[in-house]
Amino acid sequence: MRCRWGGVVAALISTAGCSTGDSAPKGARALTASDFVAPAQGGQSAGTVGNPTLGRQRSGADSTRRETSTQSASGGMSDVVVLTGPPPNRPSATNGGGAAGPVRPDAPGPMALTSGDDAGAVALERVTEPAEPAAQAYEANDAKAAGARERKLLVDRLVGQINGRPVYAYEFFAPMDERLRREASRMPTRDFLAFAKKEIDGALWDKLRDDLLLAEFQSAMTPEQRMGVFAFVEQVRADLISGNLGSESLANNRLREAEGMGLEEKVTDITQRRLILEQLRRAIGNRVNVSYWDVRQYYEQNIDKFVPPPAARFRIIRAPRAEASRVERIESAIAAGEPFEEIARRESTWRPDEGNTQVVTLESRDYASNTFFGPAPLNDAARALKPGEATARIEFGSDAWWIRLDAIDQPPGKSLYEAQGEIERRLRAERQREEEIRYFEQLFRRGSFSDIKSMSAQLLEFAAERYLVQRSFSEQGSDGGSPSGSDR
């Protein structure tokens, strides 16, 4: 039985231009009440097996509890979810309602999930009993209300596997659930689907990487190392508890308020982070080496990053050739050894307000290869100068020119000694990224996991139904209407 909102979800994703990939195999059967109970062993009640996230206690308006049962078969994996709640309110002989009848549509009672046409998809549906004569009239009178309330609710979906471990949509979205709900309430549908796809793709790749790394680490552990991991886990738990006045319940409550996860989940998260880093260190750390000669070579090849280019500072005397007396005074003052700066200040027509100077930043650290002036006669003469030297008179155009190279100024920079730590970290990070790429390519080739595009498409479809379609139903309240493809 396919969820009644399936067409709406497909329309939403199609409207937003998002592909959902190939559809899953058809023909999934409708689940019956017997499918929701795991067989008991040794006279004991059946327990929750499979995914721990789906099986843990949750709180809600009807104090519902979800139990999951997963089983693997030659054809793949399947998932079943049951919601159970307080005993249903139904008319009986003792309360004036006659014989026991069917469950009221609005009364909390047994809830079951029917599998959808998509593999692994499940939808919530109330389990009802055959109507007895005493309650048929009651049910007929409330038919409209029943139709409004008996809507299917998408709870979870098995979207694939990574190294044999199932990937459930509910567990996948748990860390980002609050953020996605907030964005769905304020974003237009198209923008939200684009945002959700980006979040899903990033989180899916992170999960794939982390799960493969954990599997690699665990497969290589010796018995002694396993004991060390157990000891580390206990130490992490003890540290978290000691940081909360030694109270495990206080630590659990504070973690749930601050991070949305309980004590055991936090311990697991810290442990897995540490194991992943340890696996990366083992696989990559020994391959990354940076020597002093590597640092020195990088410094010399990228000297401009650490030492800014120098600037040549010229002082120029320019006088019109038509003013022969001025030209003669300048020549006489230079021959007499008068300071070039004083002569320029008194006689030069070149930028008198700027001290008769021109500053040129060197494009090359080879001084003679730079261009200082546009006219070739002036530029060639300037290239031949050393700091403190001046040219003889140069006649160009209608003017006479004298050029002096006052100095080559070097702005402050970093020496090799000062920059070596920064360079070493940069080179190590670059080489580590290169090694990580090579290592992950090998890891992905060896790993076993479902098609990434298919999992991403199923997760996006789940997000559209969970955060857009179901929100639309909740906003309609008791109106009993059906959602449109997009409410905005």
KOLDREN-393783 format. One record per atom (N, C-alpha, C): residue in one letter; y, z, x. Coordinates in steps of 0.2 Angstrom, whole numbers, plus 5000, padded with zeros to 4 digits. Atoms other than C-alpha are relative to their C-alpha. Example, Ala and Ser with C-alpha at 12.3 -4.5 7.8 and 13.67 -1.06 7.14 Angstrom:
2
A499450005004 A497850395062 A500650005004 S499449994996 S499550365068 S500550034996 
END
This chain:
488
M499450005004 M500050005000 M500650005004 R499450004996 R501649955008 R500650044997 C499449965002 C503250065007 C500449964996 R499650045004 R504350004993 R500649985003 W499450014997 W505750005005 W499949955006 G500150044995 G504949885017 G500449945000 G499550065000 G505949735011 G500750015002 V499349984999 V507549825012 V500150015008 V499949994993 V507249875030 V500049935004 A500050074997 A506749695035 A500749974999 A499450035001 A508349635027 A500650035004 L499549974996 L509449765036 L499949985007 I500050024993 I508749715053 I500149935001 S499850075000 S508849535049 S500749994999 T499250005001 T510649555043 T500350015007 A499749984993 A511049645060 A499849955005 G500250044994 G510249505070 G499550035005 C500549974995 C508849615077 C499349984998 S500750025002 S507049555078 S499650065000 T500549955001 T505649665073 T499349985003 G500650014996 G504349575083 G499449974995 D500550025004 D502649515076 D499850064995 S500249955004 S502049605061 S499350025001 A500649974998 A500549725062 A499449974996 P500650035004 P498749675055 P500150034993 K499949995007 K498749675036 K499350044998 G500649985003 G497449755025 G499850085001 A500149935000 A497649945028 A499850034994 R500249975006 R496750045015 R500550064998 A499749945002 A497550175004 A499650065001 L500349944999 L497150345009 L499950054994 T500249955005 T496250474998 T500150075002 A499949924998 A496350664997 A499550025005 S500549984995 S494750675007 S500249985007 D499750024994 D495650585021 D500450055004 F499549964997 F496850725024 F499750075002 V500349944998 V495650865027 V499549995006 A500450014994 A494850875045 A499350044998 P500649975002 P492950925043 P500050075004 A500049934997 A492751115047 A499350005004 Q500549984996 Q491551175060 Q499850075000 G500249935000 G490451325060 G500350054994 G499749965006 G491151385043 G500750015000 Q499349985000 Q492951395049 Q500449944997 S499650065003 S494351295041 S500249955006 A499950054995 A494851135049 A500750025003 G499449994997 G496251145062 G500449945001 T499650064999 T497651035067 T499849975007 V500250034993 V497150915081 V500549945001 G499650064999 G498050765089 G500750025003 N499349994997 N499950765092 N500350074998 P499849935001 P500650945094 P500650004996 T499449995003 T502350905088 T500049994992 L500150015007 L501750845071 L499750064997 G500449955003 G500650995069 G500350075000 R499749934999 R501851135073 R500450024994 Q499749975006 Q502651245060 Q500749984999 R499350025001 R504251175052 R500350044994 S499749975006 S505551255040 S500349954996 G499750055004 G506251165025 G500150044993 A499849975006 A506851195007 A499350024996 D500649985004 D505051195000 D499550035005 S500549964995 S504251285016 S499449955001 T500650044999 T503151135019 T499750005007 R500350004994 R501951115033 R499649945001 R500350064999 R501350965041 R499450015005 E500549994996 E499650945048 E499849935002 T500150074999 T499050785057 T499250005003 S500650014997 S497350725062 S499949935003 T500150064997 T497050585074 T499349995003 Q500750014997 Q495450505079 Q500049935003 S500150064997 S495050365090 S499449964999 A500650045002 A493850225086 A500049945004 S500050064995 S493250065094 S500649954998 G499550055002 G494549975084 G500750035002 G499349984998 G496050085090 G500150074997 M499949935003 M496850245083 M500350004993 S499749995007 S497450305066 S500350075000 D499749935001 D498550445060 D500050014993 V500049985007 V498550545044 V500450065000 V499649955000 V499850665039 V500050034993 V500149975007 V499750795024 V500650055000 L499549945001 L501150905017 L499750044995 T500249965005 T500651055008 T500550054999 G499449955002 G501751184999 G499750054995 P500249955005 P501751324986 P499649974995 P500450035006 P500551304971 P500449974995 P499650035005 P501151184959 P500150044993 N499949985007 N501951234942 N499749954995 R500350055005 R500951164928 R499950044994 P500149965006 P500751214910 P499250024999 S500749975001 S499251324906 S499950044994 A500149965007 A498451424892 A500350075000 T499749944999 T499151584899 T500850004999 N499350005000 N500951534899 N500349954994 G499850045006 G500951434883 G500049935000 G500050074999 G500751264890 G499349974998 G500650035001 G498951234885 G499650005006 A500450004994 A497651184897 A500349975006 A499750024993 A497951144915 A500149924999 G499850075001 G498850974916 G500249975007 P499850034994 P499550864929 P500650035003 V499449974997 V500850914942 V500649974998 R499350035002 R502650904937 R500349965006 P499750044994 P503550764947 P500550045004 D499549974996 D504850884952 D499850075003 A500349934998 A503751034956 A499749995007 P500350014994 P503251064974 P499250015000 G500750005001 G501451024976 G499749965006 P500350044994 P500150934987 P500349945001 M499750074999 M500950784995 M499549975005 A500450044996 A499950645003 A500349945003 L499750064997 L500350495014 L499549944999 T500450065001 T499750325010 T500149955006 S499850044994 S499550205025 S500349934997 G499750075001 G500650045025 G499649955002 D500350064997 D500249875029 D500149995007 D499950004993 D500949895046 D499550055003 A500549964997 A499649975058 A500450075002 G499749934998 G500050165060 G500650024995 A499449985005 A501450165046 A499750054995 V500249965006 V501250305033 V500650024996 A499549995004 A502250345018 A499850064995 L500249945004 L502350505007 L500049984993 E500150015007 E501650504990 E499750064997 R500249945003 R501350644978 R499349994997 V500750015002 V499450674974 V500050034993 T500049975007 T499250694955 T499349994998 E500649995003 E497750734945 E500049964993 P500050045007 P497150634929 P500350054995 A499749975006 A498150684914 A499550034995 E500449975005 E497350804902 E500449994993 P499650015006 P497850784883 P500550054999 A499549955002 A498850944882 A500649995004 A499450014996 A500050884896 A500249934999 Q499850065000 Q500150704891 Q500749994997 A499350005003 A501650724880 A500550025005 Y499549984995 Y502550824893 Y500149955005 E499950054995 E502250694906 E500449944998 A499750065003 A502850554894 A500850025000 N499349995001 N504450644891 N500450005006 D499750004994 D504850664909 D499949945004 A500250064996 A504350484914 A500649985004 K499550034997 K506050434918 K500250055007 A499949954995 A506350594929 A499449995006 A500550014995 A504650564937 A500149935004 G499950064997 G505050384941 G500650005005 A499550004995 A506650434950 A499850055006 R500149954995 R505850574960 R499449985004 E500650024996 E504150494965 E500249945004 R499850054995 R504950394979 R499650025006 K500449984994 K503950374995 K500550015006 L499649984994 L504650455011 L499749995006 L500350014993 L504250385028 L500150065004 V500149944996 V503650525038 V499949995008 D500150014993 D502950455054 D499749935001 R500350074999 R502250295062 R499750015007 L500350014993 L501050265077 L500249935002 V499750064998 V501950135086 V499649975006 G500350024994 G500850115102 G499750055004 Q500349954996 Q500050205116 Q500249995008 I499850004992 I500450245135 I499450035003 N500549974996 N498950275146 N499550034995 G500549975005 G497850315130 G500350054996 R499749955004 R499150435123 R500449974995 P499650035006 P499850395106 P500750015001 V499249995000 V501750365104 V500150004993 Y499949995007 Y502250435087 Y500849995000 A499350015001 A503950385080 A500450074999 Y499749935001 Y504350565074 Y500250035006 E500049974994 E504050635091 E500549975005 F499550044996 F505050495100 F500750014998 F499350005002 F506550515089 F500350075000 A499749935000 A506650705090 A500550025004 P499549984996 P507750725105 P500749974998 M499450045002 M509050595097 M500150004993 D499950005007 D508850635079 D500750024997 E499349975002 E510450735077 E500549945001 R499550044998 R511450605086 R500049934996 L500050065004 L510750455076 L500250014993 R499749985006 R511050545060 R500750004999 R499249995000 R512850575064 R500349935001 E499750064999 E513150395070 E499849954994 A500150035006 A512250325055 A500450014994 S499549985006 S513450415043 S500749985001 R499350024999 R514950345051 R500149925002 M500050074997 M514450175058 M499849954994 P500250065005 P514350005048 P499249995002 T500850014999 T512449955047 T499949965006 R500150044994 R512649815060 R500150045006 D499849964994 D513449925073 D499550055001 F500549954999 F512250065070 F499349975002 L500650034998 L510749955072 L500049985007 A499950024993 A511449885088 A500050065005 F500049944996 F511750065094 F499350035001 A500749975000 A510050125089 A499549965005 K500550044996 K509149975098 K500250025007 K499949984993 K510050025114 K499850065002 E500249934998 E509650205113 E499250005000 I500850015000 I507750155109 I499849975006 D500350044994 D507550035123 D500150055006 G500049954994 G508250165136 G499550055000 A500549955001 A507250305129 A499349985001 L500750025000 L505650205128 L499849985007 W500250014993 W505750145146 W500050065004 D500049934996 D506150325152 D499350034998 K500749975002 K504550385142 K499549965004 L500550044997 L503550245149 L499950025008 R500049984993 R504050285167 R499850075001 D500249944999 D503850465165 D499350024999 D500749995002 D502150455157 D499649975005 L500450034995 L501450335170 L500150055007 L499949954994 L502150455184 L499650064999 L500449945001 L501350605176 L499349995001 A500750025000 A499750515174 A499749995008 E500250014993 E499750465193 E500050075003 F500049934997 F500150645198 F499450034998 Q500649975003 Q498750715187 Q499449985003 S500650034998 S497450595193 S499950015007 A500149994993 A497750635211 A500050085002 M500049934999 M497750825209 M499350035002 T500649964998 T496450935218 T500050064996 P500149935003 P495751095210 P500550055002 E499549954998 E496851195221 E500749984998 Q499450025003 Q498351095216 Q500150024993 R500049985007 R497951125198 R500250074999 M499949935000 M497951305201 M500750025002 G499349994998 G499651295209 G500549984995 V499650025006 V500351205194 V500050054995 F500149955004 F499651335183 F500550065002 A499649954998 A500551465193 A500749995000 F499350025001 F502151365193 F500250014993 V499950005007 V502051355174 V500250074998 E500049935002 E501851545172 E500750035003 Q499449974997 Q503351575184 Q500649974997 V499550035004 V504451455174 V500150044994 R499949965007 R504051545158 R500350075002 A499749934999 A504351715166 A500750005002 D499350004999 D506051665173 D500449994994 L499750025006 L506551595156 L500150074996 I500049935004 I506051765148 I500450055003 S499649954997 S506851875161 S500749994999 G499350015001 G508451785159 G500250014993 N499849985007 N508451835140 N499750074999 L500149935000 L508252025143 L499250024999 G500749995000 G506352005145 G499749994993 S500250015006 S506151955127 S499849934999 E500250075001 E505051805123 E500349974994 S499750025006 S505651795105 S500849985001 L499350014999 L507451805111 L500149935004 A500050064996 A507151665124 A499949944995 N500250065004 N506351555111 N500649994995 N499550015005 N507751585098 N500749975003 R499450024996 R509151555111 R499949925002 L500150074998 L508351395117 L500049954994 R500050045005 R508151325100 R500749994997 E499350015002 E509951355096 E500449965005 A499750044995 A510551285112 A499849935002 E500350064998 E509351145116 E499649964995 G500550035005 G508351115100 G499350005002 M500749994998 M506751165108 M499850075001 G500349934999 G505651315109 G499950025007 L500149984993 L505151415124 L499449965003 E500650044997 E503451325127 E500249935001 E499750074999 E504351155125 E500450005006 K499550004994 K505651205138 K499650015006 V500549994994 V504251265150 V499749935001 T500350074999 T503351095147 T500549955003 D499550054998 D504950995150 D500250015007 I499849994993 I505451085166 I499449985005 T500650014996 T503651075173 T499949925001 Q500150074999 Q503550885169 Q500549975004 R499450034996 R505250855177 R499850015008 R500149984993 R504650945193 R499449965002 L500650044998 L502950855193 L500249925001 I499850074999 I503850685191 I500449995007 L499650014993 L505050715206 L499550015006 E500549994995 E503550775216 E499649945001 Q500450065000 Q502550615212 Q500549955004 L499550044997 L504150515217 L500050015008 R500049984993 R504250615233 R499449975004 R500650024996 R502450575238 R500049935001 A500150074999 A502450395234 A500649965003 I499450044997 I504250345240 I500350045006 G499649964996 G504950485250 G499949985008 N500250024993 N503950445266 N500249935003 R499850074998 R504450265266 R500749995001 V499250004999 V506350295266 V500250035007 N499749974993 N507050315284 N500649975002 V499350034998 V508850295290 V500150035007 S499949984993 S509150295309 S500750005002 Y499350004998 Y510750325318 Y500249935001 W499850074999 W510750145323 W500149964994 D499950035007 D510650095305 D500750024998 V499449975002 V512150205302 V500649965004 R499550034996 R513150135316 R500149924999 Q500050075002 Q512749955312 Q500449994993 Y499650015006 Y513349975294 Y500750025001 Y499349994999 Y514950055300 Y500449945003 E499750054997 E515349915311 E500149934996 Q499950055005 Q514949785298 Q500450014994 N499649995006 N515949865285 N500650055002 I499549964997 I517349935296 I500650004995 D499450005004 D518749885283 D499950064995 K500149955005 K517950015271 K500250075003 F499949944997 F518250155283 F500650005004 V499350004997 V519750095293 V500449944997 P499650055003 P521150005284 P500249955005 P499750054996 P521749845292 P500750025003 P499349984997 P523249865304 P500549954998 A499450055002 A524949785301 A500549995006 A499650024995 A526049695313 A500850014998 R499349995002 R527949745313 R500449965004 F499650044997 F529149615318 F500850024999 R499350005001 R531049625321 R500349935002 I499850075000 I531949455319 I500850005001 I499350015000 I533649395325 I500149924998 R499950075002 R534249235316 R500749995000 A499250025000 A535949145319 A500049934999 P499850075001 P536648985313 P500149965006 R499950044993 R536548855327 R500849975000 A499350035000 A538248795321 A500550055002 E499549954997 E539048965326 E499850015007 A500249994993 A538948935344 A500250065004 S499849944997 S539949085349 S499550064999 R500449945002 R538749205340 R499349995004 V500650024996 V537249115348 V500150025007 E499949984993 E538049145365 E500050075001 R500049934999 R538349325362 R499350035000 I500749975001 I536549355357 I499749995007 E500350024994 E535949265373 E500250055005 S499749964995 S537149365384 S499850074999 A500249935001 A536649535376 A499350015002 I500750004998 I534749495378 I500050005008 A500050014993 A535049445396 A500350075004 A499749944997 A536049605399 A499550064999 G500549945001 G534549715393 G500250044994 E499849965006 E535449775377 E499450014996 P500649995005 P534149845365 P500049954995 F500150055005 F533449715354 F500250024993 E499949975007 E533649825338 E500850004999 E499350005000 E535549845342 E500349934999 I499750075001 I535849655344 I499849984993 A500250035007 A534849615328 A500550044995 R499649975005 R535849745318 R500749985000 R499450035000 R537449675324 R500149934999 E499950085001 E537149485324 E499549974995 S500550045004 S535649445314 S500149994993 T499950015007 T535749365297 T499350004996 W500750005003 W533849395293 W499950074997 R500149945004 R533649535280 R500450065003 P499649944997 P535049645286 P499950074996 D500149945004 D534649765271 D499450045002 E500749974999 E532849795277 E499950015008 G500149984992 G533249825296 G499849945004 N500250064996 N532949645301 N499350005002 T500850004998 T531049675300 T499649964995 Q500550035004 Q529549595293 Q499350035002 V500749974999 V527849685291 V499549954997 V500650055002 V526249575290 V499350045001 T500749975000 T524549655286 T499549955003 L500450054996 L523249575298 L499449994995 E500650025003 E521849485289 E499450005004 S500549994995 S520849485304 S500250055006 R499849954994 R520749615318 R500149965006 D499850044995 D520849475330 D500749974999 Y499350015001 Y522749475332 Y500249925000 A499850064999 A522949295338 A499849954994 S500250055005 S522049215323 S500350014993 N499649995006 N523249285310 N500649954999 T499450045002 T524649195301 T500550054999 F499449955001 F526349285302 F500649974997 F499550045003 F527549145298 F499849934998 G500250075003 G527448985288 G500249955005 P499950064995 P528348865301 P499650015006 A500550004994 A527148825315 A500450025006 P499749984994 P528448845329 P500150085000 L499949935000 L528849025324 L499350045000 N500649965000 N527049075320 N499649995007 D500450014993 D526349005337 D500450055005 A499649954996 A527749105346 A499850074999 A500149935001 A527349265337 A499250025002 R500749994998 R525449245340 R499950025007 A500149984993 A525749255359 A500350065002 L499749944998 L526649415358 L499650065001 K500349945000 K526049585363 K500550054998 P499549955003 P526849745356 P500550025006 G499449994996 G528649765364 G500249945003 E499850064997 E528749585369 E500549964995 A499650045004 A530049465362 A500049925003 T500050074998 T530149275362 T500749985003 A499450034998 A531449165370 A500349964993 R499750035006 R532649065358 R499649954998 I500450055003 I531748955346 I500449974995 E499650045004 E532648815337 E499649974995 F500350035006 F532048775320 F500450004994 G499650015005 G532948695306 G500750015003 S499349994998 S534848745307 S500150065003 D499949934998 D534548915314 D499650005007 A500349974994 A534148995331 A499650064999 W500449945002 W532749125331 W499850045006 W500349964995 W532249265342 W499550054996 I500549965003 I530649365337 I499750055005 R500349954996 R530049535344 R499550044996 L500549965003 L528449625340 L500150075002 D499849934999 D528949805338 D499350045002 A500649964999 A527149875336 A499549974995 I500650015005 I525449855327 I499850074998 D500249935003 D525250005315 D499350004998 Q500749995002 Q523550065312 Q500050064995 P500049955005 P523450165295 P499450055002 P500549954999 P522350325296 P499349984997 G500750025003 G520450295293 G499550055002 K500649964998 K518750375296 K499749975006 S500350024994 S517950375313 S499250004998 L500750005001 L516050345314 L499750074999 Y500349935000 Y515750535317 Y500250024993 E499849985006 E516750565301 E499649974994 A500350045006 A515850435290 A499350005000 Q500850015000 Q514050445296 Q499650044995 G500449965005 G513550575283 G500049964993 E499950045006 E514250465269 E499649935000 I500450064999 I513450305276 I499250025000 E500749985001 E511750395278 E499850014993 R500249995007 R511750445260 R500049944996 R500050065004 R512250275254 R499449965002 L500650044997 L510850185265 L499450034997 R500649975003 R509550315259 R499949984993 A500150025007 A509950285241 A499849934998 E500150075001 E509950095242 E499249995002 R500750024998 R508250095251 R499550044995 Q500449975005 Q507550225239 Q499949964994 R500050045006 R508050115224 R499549945002 E500550064998 E507149965233 E499350025000 E500749985000 E505550065236 E499850024993 E500249985007 E505650135218 E499849944996 I500150065004 I505749955211 I499349975002 R500650024997 R504249905222 R499450044997 Y500549955002 Y503250065217 Y499949994992 F500150015007 F503550045198 F499749934998 E500450065001 E503049865199 E499350015000 Q500749994999 Q501349915205 Q499850054995 L500249955005 L501350065193 L499949974993 F500050035006 F501649955178 F499449955000 R500650055000 R500249825184 R499450044999 R500649965000 R499049965185 R499950044993 G500049965006 G499550065169 G499749964994 S500350035006 S498850035152 S500550034994 F499549985005 F500150035138 F500149944995 S499850055005 S500649935122 S500649965002 D499450044999 D501849795122 D500650034999 I499449965001 I503549865125 I500549974995 K499650035005 K504449735114 K499850024993 S500349985006 S503249775100 S500250074998 M499949935002 M503449965101 M500850014999 S499349995001 S505349945102 S500249974993 A499950025007 A505349835086 A499850044995 Q500249965005 Q504349955077 Q500450064999 L499549945000 L505450105082 L500649984997 L499450025003 L506950005077 L499950004992 E500150005007 E506249975060 E499950074997 F500149935002 F505750155058 F500750035000 A499349975000 A507550205063 A500449974994 A499650035005 A508250085050 A499850034993 E500249975006 E507150155036 E500250085000 R499849935000 R507450335041 R500750025000 Y499349994999 Y509250335045 Y500549964995 L499550045005 L509950205033 L499750004993 V500350015007 V508750175018 V499950074997 Q500149935003 Q508250355016 Q500650044999 R499349975001 R510050405018 R500349984993 S499750035006 S510550285004 S499750034994 F500349965006 F509250364992 F500350074999 S499749935001 S509850534996 S500750004997 E499350005002 E511650484993 E500049994992 Q500050025007 Q511150414976 Q499850064995 G500249945003 G510450584971 G499649994994 S500450015006 S509750584953 S500149944996 D499850065004 D510450414948 D499449964999 G500650045001 G508750334950 G500149935002 G499950074999 G509450174957 G499649985006 S500350034994 S508750064971 S500549985005 P499550014994 P509550044988 P500149925000 S499950074998 S510349884992 S499949995007 G500150024993 G510149795008 G500550035005 S499549974995 S511749865016 S500550044995 D499549975004 D512949995008 D500749995003 R499350014997 R514349945019 R500149935002 
END
